[in-house]
């Protein structure tokens, strides 16, 4: 019985890995995962729909798990940046942190937009699972300043990265990444 349970767990892990590898591969090929239904995802992964739902309650959960590794890499990059730029100005630190985030956002715009919109009926950065963690890293940069409205400013700043607003500013208004970041940071400072 123990060997049978071990095999089941091993098969379950294998199936989850296959699902994630498939979804990552599709995403890298430019497939908009948010437009696929769960049955199509299961079929592409070569698993049953029940197996897919056993591992992921919904498509947002699947997309969030797919992003986990990239998000961890982003936070590692932020940590390395901050270690190398400890004496930089607040502006430069915020700019560096947000540049790293915006690279992740650009690379995964459709997926992050889907995650934002699937959490609630609002399209908000707050729905991104790593929002609070990113906010904490940014808040730490304000330590030692006299600023009393840090939380408000950070909420405004981070929500300016909602996919709809970000696309509007970069695609429709013509701001490049550097201009977008500069205007946001100078507005909150």
Contact map, one row per residue, 1 for C-alpha under 8 A:
111110000000000000000000000000000000000000000000000000000000000000000000000000000000000000000000000000000000000000000000000000000000000000000000000000000000000000000000000000000000000000000
111111000000000000000000000000000000000000000000000000000000000000000000000000000000000000000000000000000000000000000000000000000000000000000000000000000000000000000000000000000000000000000
111111100000000000000000000000000000000000000000000000000000000000000000000000000000000000000000000000000000000000000000000000000000000000000000000000000000000000000000000000000000000000000
111111110000000000000000000000000000000000000000000000000000000000000000000000000000000000000000000000000000000000000000000000000000000000000000000000000000000000000000000000000000000000000
111111111000000000000000000000000000000000000000000000000000000000000000000000000000000000000000000000000000000000000000000000000000000000000000000000000000000000000000000000000000000000000
011111111100000000000000000000000000000000000000000000000000000000000000000000000000000000000000000000000000000000000000000000000000000000000000000000000000000000000000000000000000000000000
001111111110000000000000000000000000000000000000000000000000000000000000000000000000000000000000000000000000000000000000000000000000000000000000000000000000000000000000000000000000000000000
000111111111000000000000000000000000000000000000000000000000000000000000000000000000000000000000000000000000000000000000000000000000000000000000000000000000000000000000000000000000000000000
000011111111100000000000000000000000000000000000000000000000000000000000000000000000000000000000000000000000000000000000000000000000000000000000000000000000000000000000000000000000000000000
000001111111110000000000000000000000000000000000000000000000000000000000000000000000000000000000000000000000000000000000000000000000000000000000000000000000000000000000000000000000000000000
000000111111111000000000000000000000000000000000000000000000000000000000000000000000000000000000000000000000000000000000000000000000000000000000000000000000000000000000000000000000000000000
000000011111111100000000000000000000000000000000000000000000000000000000000000000000000000000000000000000000000000000000000000000000000000000000000000000000000000000000000000000000000000000
000000001111111110000000000000000000000000000000000000000000000000000000000000000000000000000000000000000000000000000000000000000000000000000000000000000000000000000000000000000000000000000
000000000111111111000000000000000000000000000000000000000000000000000000000000000000000000000000000000000000000000000000000000000000000000000000000000000000000000000000000000000000000000000
000000000011111111100000000000000000000000000010001000000000000000000000000000000000000000000000000000000000000000000000000000000000000000000000000000000000000000000000000000000000000000000
000000000001111111110000000000000000000000000000000100100000000000000000000000000000000000000000000000000000000000000000000000000000000000000000000000000000000000000000000000000000000000000
000000000000111111111000000000000000000000000000000000000000000000000000000000000000000000000000000000000000000000000000000000000000000000000000000000000000000000000000000000000000000000000
000000000000011111111100000000000000000000001000000000000000000000000000000000000000000000000000000000000000000000000000000000000000000000000000000000000000000000000000000000000000000000000
000000000000001111111110000000000000000011001010000100000000000000000000000000000000000000000000000000000000000000000000000000000000000000000000000000000000000000000000000000000000000000000
000000000000000111111111000000000000000000000000000000000000010011000000000000000000000000000000000000000000000000000000000000000000000000000000000000000000000000000000000000000000000000000
000000000000000011111111100000000000000000000000000000000000000000000000000000000000000000000000000000000000000000000000000000000000000000000000000000000000000000000000000000000000000000000
000000000000000001111111110000000000000000011000000000000000000000000000000000000000000000000000000000000000000000000000000000000000000000000000000000000000000000000000000000000000000000000
000000000000000000111111111000001000000010001000000000000000000001000000000000000000000000000000000000000000000000000000000000000000000000000000000000000000000000000000000000000000000000000
000000000000000000011111111100000000000000000000000000000000000001000000000000000000000000000000000000000000000000000000000000000000000000000000000000000000000000000000000000000000000000000
000000000000000000001111111110000000000000000000000000000000000000000000000000000000000000000000000000000000000000000000000000000000000000000000000000000000000000000000000000000000000000000
000000000000000000000111111111101000000000000000000000000000000000000000000000000000000000000000000000000000000000000000000000000000000000000000000000000000000000000000000000000000000000000
000000000000000000000011111111111000000000000000000000000000000000000000000000000000000000000000000000000000000000000000000000000000000000000000000000000000000000000000000000000000000000000
000000000000000000000001111111100000000000000000000000000000000000000000000000000000000000000000000000000000000000000000000000000000000000000000000000000000000000000000000000000000000000000
000000000000000000000000111111100000000000000000000000000000000000000000000000000000000000000000000000000000000000000000000000000000000000000000000000000000000000000000000000000000000000000
000000000000000000000000011111110000000000000000000000000000000000000000000000000000000000000000000000000000000000000000000000000000000000000000000000000000000000000000000000000000000000000
000000000000000000000000011111111000000000000000000000000000000000000000000000000000000000000000000000000000000000000000000000000000000000000000000000000000000000000000000000000000000000000
000000000000000000000000001001111111000000000000000000000000000000000000000000000000000000000000000000000000011000000000000000000000000000000000000000000000000000000000000000000000000000000
000000000000000000000010011000111111000000000000000000000000001000000000000000000000000000000000000000000000011000000000000000000000000000000000000000000000000000000000000000000000000000000
000000000000000000000000000000011111100000000000000000000010000000000000000000000000000000000000000000000000011001000000000000000000000000000000000000000000000000000000000000000000000000000
000000000000000000000000000000011111100000000000000000000000000000000000000000000000000000000000000000000000000000000000000000000000000000000000000000000000000000000000000000000000000000000
000000000000000000000000000000011111110110000000000000000000000000000000000000000000000000000000000000000000000000000000000000000000000000000000000000000000000000000000000000000000000000000
000000000000000000000000000000000111111110000000000000000010000000000000000000000000000000000000000000000000000000000000000000000000000000000000000000000000000000000000000000000000000000000
000000000000000000000000000000000001111111000000100100000110000000000000000000000000000000000000000000000000000000000000000000000000000000000000000000000000000000000000000000000000000000000
000000000000000000000000000000000000111111100001100000000000000000000000000000000000000000000000000000000000000000000000000000000000000000000000000000000000000000000000000000000000000000000
000000000000000000000000000000000001111111110000000000000000000000000000000000000000000000000000000000000000000000000000000000000000000000000000000000000000000000000000000000000000000000000
000000000000000000100010000000000001111111111000000000000000000000000000000000000000000000000000000000000000000000000000000000000000000000000000000000000000000000000000000000000000000000000
000000000000000000100000000000000000011111111111101100000000000000000000000000000000000000000000000000000000000000000000000000000000000000000000000000000000000000000000000000000000000000000
000000000000000000000000000000000000001111111111100000000000000000000000000000000000000000000000000000000000000000000000000000000000000000000000000000000000000000000000000000000000000000000
000000000000000000000100000000000000000111111110000000000000000000000000000000000000000000000000000000000000000000000000000000000000000000000000000000000000000000000000000000000000000000000
000000000000000001100110000000000000000011111110000000000000000000000000000000000000000000000000000000000000000000000000000000000000000000000000000000000000000000000000000000000000000000000
000000000000000000000000000000000000000001111111000000000000000000000000000000000000000000000000000000000000000000000000000000000000000000000000000000000000000000000000000000000000000000000
000000000000001000100000000000000000000001111111101100000000000000000000000000000000000000000000000000000000000000000000000000000000000000000000000000000000000000000000000000000000000000000
000000000000000000000000000000000000001001100111111100000000000000000000000000000000000000000000000000000000000000000000000000000000000000000000000000000000000000000000000000000000000000000
000000000000000000000000000000000000011001100011111110000000000000000000000000000000000000000000000000000000000000000000000000000000000000000000000000000000000000000000000000000000000000000
000000000000000000000000000000000000000000000001111111000000000000000000000000000000000000000000000000000000000000000000000000000000000000000000000000000000000000000000000000000000000000000
000000000000001000000000000000000000000001000011111111100000000000000000000000000000000000000000000000000000000000000000000000000000000000000000000000000000000000000000000000000000000000000
000000000000000100100000000000000000010001000011111111110000000000000000000000000000000000000000000000000000000000000000000000000000000000000000000000000000000000000000000000000000000000000
000000000000000000000000000000000000000000000000111111111100000000000000000000000000000000000000000000000000000000000000000000000000000000000000000000000000000000000000000000000000000000000
000000000000000000000000000000000000000000000000011111111000000000000000000000000000000000000000000000000000000000000000000000000000000000000000000000000000000000000000000000000000000000000
000000000000000100000000000000000000000000000000001111111000000000000000000000000000000000000000000000000000000000000000000000000000000000000000000000000000000000000000000000000000000000000
000000000000000000000000000000000000000000000000000111111110110000000000000000000000000000000000000000000000000000000000000000000000000000000000000000000000000000000000000000000000000000000
000000000000000000000000000000000000000000000000000011111110110000000000000000000000000000000000000000000000000000000000000000000000000000000000000000000000000000000000000000000000000000000
000000000000000000000000000000000000010000000000000010011111110000000000000000000000000000000000000000000000000000000000000000000000000000000000000000000000000000000000000000000000000000000
000000000000000000000000000000000100110000000000000000011111111000000000000000000000000000000000000000000000000000000000000000000000000000000000000000000000000000000000000000000000000000000
000000000000000000000000000000000000000000000000000000000111111100000000000000000000000000000000000000000000000001100110000000000000000000000000000000000000000000000000000000000000000000000
000000000000000000000000000000000000000000000000000000011111111110000000000000000000000000000000000000000000000000000000000000000000000000000000000000000000000000000000000000000000000000000
000000000000000000010000000000000000000000000000000000011111111111000000000000000000000000000000000000000000000000000000000000000000000000000000000000000000000000000000000000000000000000000
000000000000000000000000000000001000000000000000000000000011111111100000000000000000000000000000000000000000001000100000000000000000000000000000000000000000000000000000000000000000000000000
000000000000000000000000000000000000000000000000000000000001111111110000000000000000000000000000000000000000000000100000000000001000000000000000000000000000000000000000000000000000000000000
000000000000000000010000000000000000000000000000000000000000111111111000000000000000000000000000000000000000000000000000000000000000000000000000000000000000000000000000000000000000000000000
000000000000000000010011000000000000000000000000000000000000011111111000000000000000000000000000000000000000000000000000000000000000000000000000000000000000000000000000000000000000000000000
000000000000000000000000000000000000000000000000000000000000001111111110000000000000000000000000000000000000000000000000000000000000000000000000000000000000000000000000000000000000000000000
000000000000000000000000000000000000000000000000000000000000000111111111000000000000000000000000000000000000000000000000000000000000000000000000000000000000000000000000000000000000000000000
000000000000000000000000000000000000000000000000000000000000000011111111100000000000000000000000000000000000000000000000000000000000000000000000000000000000000000000000000000000000000000000
000000000000000000000000000000000000000000000000000000000000000000111111110000000000000000000000000000010000000000000000000000000000000000000000000000000000000000000000000000000000000000000
000000000000000000000000000000000000000000000000000000000000000000111111111000000000000000000000000000010000000000000000000000000100000000000000000000000000000000000000000000000000000000000
000000000000000000000000000000000000000000000000000000000000000000011111111100000000000000000000000000000000000000000000000000000000000000000000000000000000000000000000000000000000000000000
000000000000000000000000000000000000000000000000000000000000000000001111111110000000000000000000000000000000000000000000000000000000000000000000000000000000000000000000000000000000000000000
000000000000000000000000000000000000000000000000000000000000000000000111111111000000000000000000000110010000000000000000000000000000000000000000000000000000000000000000000000000000000000000
000000000000000000000000000000000000000000000000000000000000000000000011111111100000000000000000000000000000000000000000000000000000000000000000000000000000000000000000000000000000000000000
000000000000000000000000000000000000000000000000000000000000000000000001111111110000000000000000000000000000000000000000000000000000000000000000000000000000000000000000000000000000000000000
000000000000000000000000000000000000000000000000000000000000000000000000111111111000000000000000000100000000000000000000000000000000000000000000000000000000000000000000000000000000000000000
000000000000000000000000000000000000000000000000000000000000000000000000011111111100000000000001100100000000000000000000000000000000000000000000000000000000000000000000000000000000000000000
000000000000000000000000000000000000000000000000000000000000000000000000001111111110000000000000000000000000000000000000000000000000000000000000000000000000000000000000000000000000000000000
000000000000000000000000000000000000000000000000000000000000000000000000000111111111000000000000000000000000000000000000000000000000000000000000000000000000000000000000000000000000000000000
000000000000000000000000000000000000000000000000000000000000000000000000000011111111100000000001100000000000000000000000000000000000000000000000000000000000000000000000000000000000000000000
000000000000000000000000000000000000000000000000000000000000000000000000000001111111110000001000000000000000000000000000000000000000000000000000000000000000000000000000000000000000000000000
000000000000000000000000000000000000000000000000000000000000000000000000000000111111110000000000000000000000000000000000000000000000000000000000000000000000000000000000000000000000000000000
000000000000000000000000000000000000000000000000000000000000000000000000000000011111110000000000000000000000000000000000000000000000000000000000000000000000000000000000000000000000000000000
000000000000000000000000000000000000000000000000000000000000000000000000000000001111111100001000000000000000000000000000000000000000000000000000000000000000000000000000000000000000000000000
000000000000000000000000000000000000000000000000000000000000000000000000000000000111111100000000000000000000000000000000000000000000000000000000000000000000000000000000000000000000000000000
000000000000000000000000000000000000000000000000000000000000000000000000000000000000111110000000000000000000000000000000000000000000000000000000000000000000000000000000000000000000000000000
000000000000000000000000000000000000000000000000000000000000000000000000000000000000111111011000000000000000000000000000000000000000000000000000000000000000000000000000000000000000000000000
000000000000000000000000000000000000000000000000000000000000000000000000000000000000001111111000000000000000000000000000000000000000000000000000000000000000000000000000000000000000000000000
000000000000000000000000000000000000000000000000000000000000000000000000000000000000000111111100000000000000000000000000000000000000000000001100000000000000000000000000000000000000000000000
000000000000000000000000000000000000000000000000000000000000000000000000000000000000000011111110000000000000000000000000000000000000000000000000000000000000000000000000000000000000000011001
000000000000000000000000000000000000000000000000000000000000000000000000000000000000000111111111000000000000000000000000000000000000000000000000000000000000000000000000000000000000000000000
000000000000000000000000000000000000000000000000000000000000000000000000000000000100100111111111100000000000000000000000000000000000000000001000000000000000000000000000000000000000000000000
000000000000000000000000000000000000000000000000000000000000000000000000000000000000000001111111110000000000000000000000000000000000000001001000000000000000000000000000000000000000000010000
000000000000000000000000000000000000000000000000000000000000000000000000000000000000000000111111111000000000000000000000000000000000000000000000000000000000000000000000000000000000110010000
000000000000000000000000000000000000000000000000000000000000000000000000000001001000000000011111111100000000000000000000000000000000000000000000000000000000000000000000000000000000000000000
000000000000000000000000000000000000000000000000000000000000000000000000000001001000000000001111111110000000000000000000000000000000000001000000000000000000000000000000000000000000000000000
000000000000000000000000000000000000000000000000000000000000000000000000000000000000000000000111111111000000000000000000000000000000000000000000000000000000000000000000000000000000100000000
000000000000000000000000000000000000000000000000000000000000000000000000000000000000000000000011111111100000000000000000000000000000000000000000000000000000000000000000000000000000100000000
000000000000000000000000000000000000000000000000000000000000000000000000010011000000000000000001111111110000000000000000000000000000000000000000000000000000000000000000000000000000000000000
000000000000000000000000000000000000000000000000000000000000000000000000010000000000000000000000111111111000000000000000000000000000000000000000000000000000000000000000000000000000000000000
000000000000000000000000000000000000000000000000000000000000000000000000000000000000000000000000011111111100000000000000000000000000000000000000000000000000000000000000000000001000000000000
000000000000000000000000000000000000000000000000000000000000000000000000000000000000000000000000001111111110000000000000000000000000000000000000000000000000000000000000000000000000000000000
000000000000000000000000000000000000000000000000000000000000000000000110010000000000000000000000000111111111000000000000000000000000000000000000000000000000000000000000000000000000000000000
000000000000000000000000000000000000000000000000000000000000000000000000000000000000000000000000000011111111100100000000000000000000000000000000000000000000000000000000000000000000000000000
000000000000000000000000000000000000000000000000000000000000000000000000000000000000000000000000000001111111100000000000000000000000000000000000000000000000000000000000000000000000000000000
000000000000000000000000000000000000000000000000000000000000000000000000000000000000000000000000000000111111100000000000000000000000000000000000000000000000000000000000000000000000000000000
000000000000000000000000000000000000000000000000000000000000000000000000000000000000000000000000000000011111111100000000000000000000000000000000000000000000000000000000000000000000000000000
000000000000000000000000000000000000000000000000000000000000000000000000000000000000000000000000000000001111111110000000000000000000000000000000000000000000000000100000000000000000000000000
000000000000000000000000000000011100000000000000000000000000000000000000000000000000000000000000000000000001111111000000000000000000000000000000000000000000000000000000000000000000000000000
000000000000000000000000000000011100000000000000000000000000001000000000000000000000000000000000000000000001111111100000000000000000000000000000000000000000000000000000000000000000000000000
000000000000000000000000000000000000000000000000000000000000000000000000000000000000000000000000000000001001111111110000000000010000000000000000000000000000000000100000000000000000000000000
000000000000000000000000000000000000000000000000000000000000000000000000000000000000000000000000000000000000111111111000001000000000000000000000000000000000000001110000000000000000000000000
000000000000000000000000000000000100000000000000000000000001000000000000000000000000000000000000000000000000011111111100000000000000000000000000000000000000000000000000000000000000000000000
000000000000000000000000000000000000000000000000000000000001001100000000000000000000000000000000000000000000001111111110000000110000000000000000000000000000000000000000000000000000000000000
000000000000000000000000000000000000000000000000000000000000000000000000000000000000000000000000000000000000000111111111011111110000000000000000000000000000000001100000000000000000000000000
000000000000000000000000000000000000000000000000000000000000000000000000000000000000000000000000000000000000000011111111111100100000000000000000000000000000000000000000000000000000000000000
000000000000000000000000000000000000000000000000000000000001000000000000000000000000000000000000000000000000000001111111100000100000000000000000000000000000000000000000000000000000000000000
000000000000000000000000000000000000000000000000000000000001000000000000000000000000000000000000000000000000000000111111110000110000000000000000000000000000000000000000000000000000000000000
000000000000000000000000000000000000000000000000000000000000000000000000000000000000000000000000000000000000000000011111111000100000000000000000000000000000000000000000000000000000000000000
000000000000000000000000000000000000000000000000000000000000000000000000000000000000000000000000000000000000000000001111111000000000000000000000000000000000000000000000000000000000000000000
000000000000000000000000000000000000000000000000000000000000000000000000000000000000000000000000000000000000000000011011111100000000000000000000000000000000000000000000000000000000000000000
000000000000000000000000000000000000000000000000000000000000000000000000000000000000000000000000000000000000000010011001111110100000000000000000000000000000000001110000000000000000000000000
000000000000000000000000000000000000000000000000000000000000000000000000000000000000000000000000000000000000000000011000011111110000000000000000000000000000001001000000000000000000000000000
000000000000000000000000000000000000000000000000000000000000000000000000000000000000000000000000000000000000000000010000001111110010000000000000000000000000011011000000000000000000000000000
000000000000000000000000000000000000000000000000000000000000000000000000000000000000000000000000000000000000000000010000000111111011000000000000000000000000001000000000000000000000000000000
000000000000000000000000000000000000000000000000000000000000000000000000000000000000000000000000000000000000000000111111001111111010000000000000000000000000000000000000000000000000000000000
000000000000000000000000000000000000000000000000000000000000000000000000000000000000000000000000000000000000000100110010000111111110000000000000000000000000000000000000000000000000000000000
000000000000000000000000000000000000000000000000000000000000000100000000000000000000000000000000000000000000000000000000000001111111000000000000000000000000000000000000000000000000000000000
000000000000000000000000000000000000000000000000000000000000000000000010000000000000000000000000000000000000000000000000000000011111110000000000000000000000000000000000000000000000000000000
000000000000000000000000000000000000000000000000000000000000000000000000000000000000000000000000000000000000000000000000000011111111111000000000000000000000000000000000000000000000000000000
000000000000000000000000000000000000000000000000000000000000000000000000000000000000000000000000000000000000000000000000000001001111111100000000000000000000000000000000000000000000000000000
000000000000000000000000000000000000000000000000000000000000000000000000000000000000000000000000000000000000000000000000000000000111111110000000000000000000000000000000000000000000000000000
000000000000000000000000000000000000000000000000000000000000000000000000000000000000000000000000000000000000000000000000000000000111111111000000000000000000000000000000000000000000000000000
000000000000000000000000000000000000000000000000000000000000000000000000000000000000000000000000000000000000000000000000000000000011111111100000000000000110010000000000000000000000000000000
000000000000000000000000000000000000000000000000000000000000000000000000000000000000000000000000000000000000000000000000000000000001111111110000000000000000000000000000000000000000000000000
000000000000000000000000000000000000000000000000000000000000000000000000000000000000000000000000000000000000000000000000000000000000111111111000000000000000000000000000000000000000000000000
000000000000000000000000000000000000000000000000000000000000000000000000000000000000000000000100100000000000000000000000000000000000011111111100000000000100000000000000000000000000000000000
000000000000000000000000000000000000000000000000000000000000000000000000000000000000000000000000000000000000000000000000000000000000001111111110000001100100000000000000000000000000000000000
000000000000000000000000000000000000000000000000000000000000000000000000000000000000000000000000000000000000000000000000000000000000000111111110000000000000000000000000000000000000000000000
000000000000000000000000000000000000000000000000000000000000000000000000000000000000000001001100000000000000000000000000000000000000000011111110000000000000000000000000000000000000000000000
000000000000000000000000000000000000000000000000000000000000000000000000000000000000000001000000000000000000000000000000000000000000000001111111101001000000000000000000000000000000000000000
000000000000000000000000000000000000000000000000000000000000000000000000000000000000000000000000000000000000000000000000000000000000000000111111100000000000000000000000000000000000000000000
000000000000000000000000000000000000000000000000000000000000000000000000000000000000000000000000000000000000000000000000000000000000000000000111110000000000000000000000000000000000000000000
000000000000000000000000000000000000000000000000000000000000000000000000000000000000000000000000000000000000000000000000000000000000000000000111111000000000000000000000000000000000000000000
000000000000000000000000000000000000000000000000000000000000000000000000000000000000000000000000000000000000000000000000000000000000000000000001111100000000000000000000000000000000000000000
000000000000000000000000000000000000000000000000000000000000000000000000000000000000000000000000000000000000000000000000000000000000000000000100111111000000000000000000000000000000000000000
000000000000000000000000000000000000000000000000000000000000000000000000000000000000000000000000000000000000000000000000000000000000000000000000011111000000000000000000000000000000000000000
000000000000000000000000000000000000000000000000000000000000000000000000000000000000000000000000000000000000000000000000000000000000000000000000001111111000000000000000000000000000000000000
000000000000000000000000000000000000000000000000000000000000000000000000000000000000000000000000000000000000000000000000000000000000000000100100001111111100000000000000000000000000000000000
000000000000000000000000000000000000000000000000000000000000000000000000000000000000000000000000000000000000000000000000000000000000000000100000000011111110000000000000000000000000000000000
000000000000000000000000000000000000000000000000000000000000000000000000000000000000000000000000000000000000000000000000000000000000000000000000000011111111000000000000000000000000000000000
000000000000000000000000000000000000000000000000000000000000000000000000000000000000000000000000000000000000000000000000000000000000000000000000000011111111100000000000000000000000000000010
000000000000000000000000000000000000000000000000000000000000000000000000000000000000000000000000000000000000000000000000000000000000001001100000000001111111110000000000000000000000000000000
000000000000000000000000000000000000000000000000000000000000000000000000000000000000000000000000000000000000000000000000000000000000001000000000000000111111111000000000000000000000000000000
000000000000000000000000000000000000000000000000000000000000000000000000000000000000000000000000000000000000000000000000000000000000000000000000000000011111111100000000000000000000000000000
000000000000000000000000000000000000000000000000000000000000000000000000000000000000000000000000000000000000000000000000000000000000000000000000000000001111111110000000000000000000000110010
000000000000000000000000000000000000000000000000000000000000000000000000000000000000000000000000000000000000000000000000000010000000001000000000000000000111111111000000000000000000000000000
000000000000000000000000000000000000000000000000000000000000000000000000000000000000000000000000000000000000000000000000000111000000000000000000000000000011111111000000000000000000000000000
000000000000000000000000000000000000000000000000000000000000000000000000000000000000000000000000000000000000000000000000000000000000000000000000000000000001111111001100000000000000000100000
000000000000000000000000000000000000000000000000000000000000000000000000000000000000000000000000000000000000000000000000000010000000000000000000000000000000111111101100000000000000000000000
000000000000000000000000000000000000000000000000000000000000000000000000000000000000000000000000000000000000000010010000001110000000000000000000000000000000011111111100000000000000000000000
000000000000000000000000000000000000000000000000000000000000000000000000000000000000000000000000000000000000100110010000001000000000000000000000000000000000000011111110000000000000000000000
000000000000000000000000000000000000000000000000000000000000000000000000000000000000000000000000000000000000000010000000001000000000000000000000000000000000000001111111000000000000000000000
000000000000000000000000000000000000000000000000000000000000000000000000000000000000000000000000000000000000000000000000000000000000000000000000000000000000000111111111100000000000000000000
000000000000000000000000000000000000000000000000000000000000000000000000000000000000000000000000000000000000000000000000000000000000000000000000000000000000000111111111110000000000000000000
000000000000000000000000000000000000000000000000000000000000000000000000000000000000000000000000000000000000000000000000000000000000000000000000000000000000000000111111111100000000000000000
000000000000000000000000000000000000000000000000000000000000000000000000000000000000000000000000000000000000000000000000000000000000000000000000000000000000000000011111111110000000000000000
000000000000000000000000000000000000000000000000000000000000000000000000000000000000000000000000000000000000000000000000000000000000000000000000000000000000000000001111111111100001000000000
000000000000000000000000000000000000000000000000000000000000000000000000000000000000000000000000000000000000000000000000000000000000000000000000000000000000000000000111111111111001000000000
000000000000000000000000000000000000000000000000000000000000000000000000000000000000000000000000000000000000000000000000000000000000000000000000000000000000000000000011111111100000000000000
000000000000000000000000000000000000000000000000000000000000000000000000000000000000000000000000000000000000000000000000000000000000000000000000000000000000000000000011111111000000000000000
000000000000000000000000000000000000000000000000000000000000000000000000000000000000000000000000000000000000000000000000000000000000000000000000000000000000000000000001111111100000000000000
000000000000000000000000000000000000000000000000000000000000000000000000000000000000000000000000000000000000000000000000000000000000000000000000000000000000000000000000111111110000000000000
000000000000000000000000000000000000000000000000000000000000000000000000000000000000000000000000000000000000000000000000000000000000000000000000000000000000000000000000111011111111000000000
000000000000000000000000000000000000000000000000000000000000000000000000000000000000000000000000000000000000000000000000000000000000000000000000000000000000000000000000010001111111000000000
000000000000000000000000000000000000000000000000000000000000000000000000000000000000000000000000000001000000000000000000000000000000000000000000000000000000000000000000010000111111100000000
000000000000000000000000000000000000000000000000000000000000000000000000000000000000000000000000000000000000000000000000000000000000000000000000000000000000000000000000000000111111110000000
000000000000000000000000000000000000000000000000000000000000000000000000000000000000000000000000000000000000000000000000000000000000000000000000000000000000000000000000000000111111111000000
000000000000000000000000000000000000000000000000000000000000000000000000000000000000000000000000000000000000000000000000000000000000000000000000000000000000000000000000110000111111111100000
000000000000000000000000000000000000000000000000000000000000000000000000000000000000000000000010011000000000000000000000000000000000000000000000000000000000000000000000000000001111111110000
000000000000000000000000000000000000000000000000000000000000000000000000000000000000000000000010000000000000000000000000000000000000000000000000000000000000000000000000000000000111111111000
000000000000000000000000000000000000000000000000000000000000000000000000000000000000000000000000000000000000000000000000000000000000000000000000000000000000000000000000000000000011111111100
000000000000000000000000000000000000000000000000000000000000000000000000000000000000000000000000000000000000000000000000000000000000000000000000000000000000100100000000000000000001111111110
000000000000000000000000000000000000000000000000000000000000000000000000000000000000000000100110000000000000000000000000000000000000000000000000000000000000100000000000000000000000111111111
000000000000000000000000000000000000000000000000000000000000000000000000000000000000000000100000000000000000000000000000000000000000000000000000000000000000000000000000000000000000011111111
000000000000000000000000000000000000000000000000000000000000000000000000000000000000000000000000000000000000000000000000000000000000000000000000000000000000000000000000000000000000001111111
000000000000000000000000000000000000000000000000000000000000000000000000000000000000000000000000000000000000000000000000000000000000000000000000000000001000100000000000000000000000000111111
000000000000000000000000000000000000000000000000000000000000000000000000000000000000000000100000000000000000000000000000000000000000000000000000000000000000000000000000000000000000000011111
